[in-house]
């Protein structure tokens, strides 16, 4: 049997004292998704698909 301790799983979100804390990886993924969404909205707006 192995006596090595398993590494603790890092929480992506942590709520404490009325604040929400994110892991660095979660924050990067969140802003990446927002960036891609803004890019897609810009392409749609620029192509004037919806009568703009």
Secondary structure, 3 states (H helix, E strand, C coil): CCCCCCCCCCCCEEEECCEEEECHHHHHHHHHHHHHHHHHHHHHHHHCCCCC
